[in-house]
Amino acid sequence: MSLPPFMLLRPRRLDEAVVRLADYGPEAMIVAGGTDVVPNLRAGLFSPRALVDIKGIGELGGIRFDPRSGLELGALTTLTAIAESSVVQEHYRVLAEAAGTVASPVLRNMGTLGGNLCLETRCLWYNQSTVWRKACGFCLKKDGTVCHVAPGGERCWAVWSGDTAAALMTLDAEIEIASPRGRRRMPLTEFYKNDGMDRIRLGRDEILSGVRVPARLAGYRGSYQKLRIRSAIDYPLAGVAVAMQLENGICRDVRLGLTAVNPAPLLVREVGELLRGQRFSPEAVEAAAHAVIRTGKPLKTSVSTPEYRRDMLRVFARRALTRLWSSNGGH
Amino acid sequence: MTAEPITLRVNGQHFEVTVPPNRLLLDVLREDLRLTGSKRGCDDSSCGCCTVLADGVPMLSCVMLAASYQDAEIATIEGVAENGRLHPLQEGFCVEGGAQCGFCTPGIILVAKALLERNPNPTRQEIAEALSGNLCRCTGYTQIYASVEHAIRKLQEAPVGSGKA
């Protein structure tokens, strides 16, 4: 199936790219690796007048780590580069694990961090060809008036299905956003709206240009657990990211993030309150797992049942916390 | 949307084609350049049949806009044999029965080639992980892994370009 028509712009500098985006306004879309945008174009989900290909912008690449200032990742850094980075593996384990589970090796060679943080939301009723969507009835998010997942409501429940966002949230990451007005920074947790229709706080003339992870979280133990039907290629159906700091067996700090069950990746802040200052116990882990399944709200957005995805959240929370907390190495 | 001339470097050769900006690299390769080794499988970036190398890195040509890859050196399965001599990976697929219907084979050979260039002696687990995005419905993968292992042995005996047969 061919793609709809569009103009292709290939700016070489970030300031030029944001001006191009401003020129075309809502009729422009950003493309980098293309692994999310191109299949969605093919499915008829978007019809932009201009596609702004940012791959050629050299200043958006690279991984830099400084023990004082932390980690800086350019938005065009590929998921392969993050997963294989010795700096990320050593200091920010949860991110290396999450990046290493995205899609398949070949897709990770193309897909970028910026793209993974700005993914389109996914739903059984949305990520389908025009023919499929027409035959089954268009949905609220595209061309229709009813959400087939929750027909009584007025919200779209398409699911946030990225892997790296939840991991980066457990690491207190900040994002940098460029626009014709300059640069601004925002905690990653504030970037997501938890609305399937309108997922991120990114203006039409803005580009997510980079990610910063603070130095004080370097060395946290980390684990990312992901549910999918096949162990490669598939998007997550549920995911749990944990970063934890231990001192003599006592949990000094812990953050737990969820993905692929709500319209946004979410931190379960209660887990930190429950576990900080404690020694490992199965009861403490169970209490945290309970908090996790109170936050995760899978609905019938995929062919897997919401019950199974919810159960797996509990399993993943237990598994990750136990693995990180009750052993010396953490892995 | 108007067609514009673009230049692509494929298997060491320059090609000039005039294509609209929404033209996928896979379509340019197959239809404009008649390099039909790269296959359209799922058309949904899930199967790996359309894999090509861009600057030595495996990528899916069904999600690559041709005009966006004018700066890259593209390699397809047609460029893997040198001077009429099969690459040890291709030989491995013949000897070990790594190809049945053959539809996934070009993509798999290119992923394996990139793997062996980075890691000349991968374990079977590493081979399986590298190929985990390439779907094969025929072989059950065992013969594919054996084919890659055949190439590993051959390359250790006589690296490509060493002049030895």
Interface residues (C-beta under 8 A of the other chain):
Chain A: M1 S2 L3 P4 P5 F6 M7 L8 R10 V31 G33 G34 T35 V38 P39 L41 R42 L51 D53 K55 G56 A103 S104 P105 V106 L107 N109 M110 S231 A232 I233
Chain B: M1 P20 P21 N22 L24 D27 D43 D44 S45 S46 G48 T51 V57 P58 M59 L60 C62 V63 M64 L65 A67 S68 D71 V111 E129 A130 S132 G133 N134 L135
